[in-house]
Amino acid sequence: MTGVVLEMEPGALRELHWHPNASEWQYALSGSFRVTLFGSGGRWREETLAQGDIAFIPQGFGHSIENIGSTKARILIVFNSGHYQTINLSQWIAGNPSDVLGANFGVDPSVFDQFPKKEVFLTK
């Protein structure tokens, strides 16, 4: 198992990411969060967590976490693997050629030239 306590300022967003080797459990220690989950086949779900609430993210599902409260929030995150692995959306986009992304998403490749070239992790 691996774990972390994530602290987030009001309005902060943990960018869309996924864990290729572990499922994730979340326990809201303080504050309120919006957790958005994406799965294959167009499946998605959005939940609001407040202190004492728990959430489960299956292995490989994309998800983001947002502090929707007015105070700093804390969430305990636990993975069922002793080796932490994550793929962030910004990292994935930066690692693919703009022309390939443009062709797959049906937009002009120059759109992806405007995306960050480094990992974002938390943003506000």
C-alpha positions as CSV (number, residue, x, y, z in Angstrom):
1,M,0.0,0.0,0.0
2,T,1.0,3.6,-0.6
3,G,-0.7,6.7,0.9
4,V,-0.5,10.5,0.9
5,V,-2.4,13.4,2.5
6,L,-3.2,15.9,-0.3
7,E,-3.8,19.5,0.9
8,M,-5.5,21.8,-1.6
9,E,-6.1,25.5,-1.4
10,P,-9.7,26.8,-2.3
11,G,-10.3,26.5,-6.0
12,A,-7.3,24.2,-6.6
13,L,-7.6,21.4,-9.1
14,R,-5.6,18.2,-9.2
15,E,-5.3,17.7,-12.9
16,L,-6.9,14.7,-14.7
17,H,-4.7,11.7,-14.2
18,W,-4.8,7.9,-13.8
19,H,-2.9,5.2,-12.0
20,P,-2.0,2.2,-14.3
21,N,-1.0,-0.1,-11.4
22,A,-3.4,0.6,-8.5
23,S,-6.9,1.4,-7.4
24,E,-7.3,4.5,-5.2
25,W,-9.4,5.1,-2.0
26,Q,-10.0,8.6,-0.9
27,Y,-11.1,9.8,2.6
28,A,-12.1,13.5,3.0
29,L,-10.3,14.7,6.2
30,S,-11.6,18.3,5.9
31,G,-13.2,20.6,3.4
32,S,-15.2,19.7,0.4
33,F,-14.1,18.2,-3.0
34,R,-15.5,17.5,-6.4
35,V,-14.2,14.2,-7.7
36,T,-14.7,13.5,-11.4
37,L,-14.1,10.0,-12.8
38,F,-13.8,8.9,-16.4
39,G,-13.9,5.3,-17.6
40,S,-13.8,3.6,-21.0
41,G,-16.9,3.6,-23.3
42,G,-17.9,7.1,-22.3
43,R,-18.6,6.3,-18.7
44,W,-18.1,9.2,-16.2
45,R,-19.3,10.2,-12.8
46,E,-19.0,13.3,-10.6
47,E,-19.3,13.2,-6.8
48,T,-19.0,15.8,-4.1
49,L,-17.1,14.7,-0.9
50,A,-17.2,16.4,2.5
51,Q,-15.5,15.6,5.7
52,G,-15.9,11.9,6.5
53,D,-16.9,10.8,3.0
54,I,-15.0,8.2,1.0
55,A,-14.6,7.5,-2.7
56,F,-13.1,4.6,-4.7
57,I,-11.4,5.0,-8.1
58,P,-10.8,1.7,-10.0
59,Q,-7.3,1.1,-11.4
60,G,-6.8,2.9,-14.8
61,F,-9.8,5.2,-14.5
62,G,-9.0,8.9,-15.2
63,H,-10.0,11.3,-12.4
64,S,-9.5,14.8,-11.1
65,I,-10.0,16.3,-7.7
66,E,-11.1,19.9,-7.0
67,N,-11.4,21.8,-3.8
68,I,-14.8,23.4,-4.1
69,G,-14.8,24.9,-0.6
70,S,-13.7,28.3,0.7
71,T,-11.0,26.9,3.0
72,K,-7.9,24.6,2.6
73,A,-9.0,21.0,2.3
74,R,-7.3,17.8,3.1
75,I,-7.9,14.3,1.7
76,L,-6.2,11.0,2.6
77,I,-5.4,9.0,-0.5
78,V,-4.4,5.3,-0.4
79,F,-3.4,3.0,-3.2
80,N,-3.4,-0.8,-3.2
81,S,0.2,-1.0,-4.5
82,G,3.5,-0.2,-2.7
83,H,4.8,1.4,-5.9
84,Y,3.2,4.8,-6.8
85,Q,2.6,5.3,-10.5
86,T,0.6,8.1,-12.1
87,I,0.1,9.5,-15.6
88,N,-1.0,13.1,-15.7
89,L,-3.0,14.5,-18.7
90,S,-0.4,17.3,-19.2
91,Q,2.4,14.7,-19.2
92,W,0.5,12.5,-21.7
93,I,-0.3,15.4,-24.0
94,A,3.3,16.7,-23.9
95,G,4.6,13.3,-24.8
96,N,2.7,13.0,-28.0
97,P,3.3,14.9,-31.3
98,S,0.8,17.7,-32.0
99,D,-0.1,16.3,-35.4
100,V,-1.0,12.9,-33.9
101,L,-3.1,14.6,-31.2
102,G,-4.8,16.8,-33.8
103,A,-5.7,13.9,-36.1
104,N,-7.1,11.8,-33.2
105,F,-9.1,14.7,-31.6
106,G,-10.2,16.2,-34.9
107,V,-8.7,19.7,-34.2
108,D,-5.9,21.7,-35.7
109,P,-2.6,20.5,-34.3
110,S,-1.6,24.0,-33.3
111,V,-4.2,23.8,-30.5
112,F,-1.9,21.4,-28.7
113,D,1.1,23.7,-29.1
114,Q,-0.6,25.9,-26.5
115,F,-0.8,23.1,-23.9
116,P,1.8,23.0,-21.0
117,K,5.0,21.2,-21.9
118,K,5.6,20.1,-18.3
119,E,3.6,18.4,-15.6
120,V,0.9,20.6,-14.0
121,F,-0.2,18.4,-11.1
122,L,-2.1,21.1,-9.2
123,T,-3.5,24.3,-10.7
124,K,-5.8,27.1,-9.7
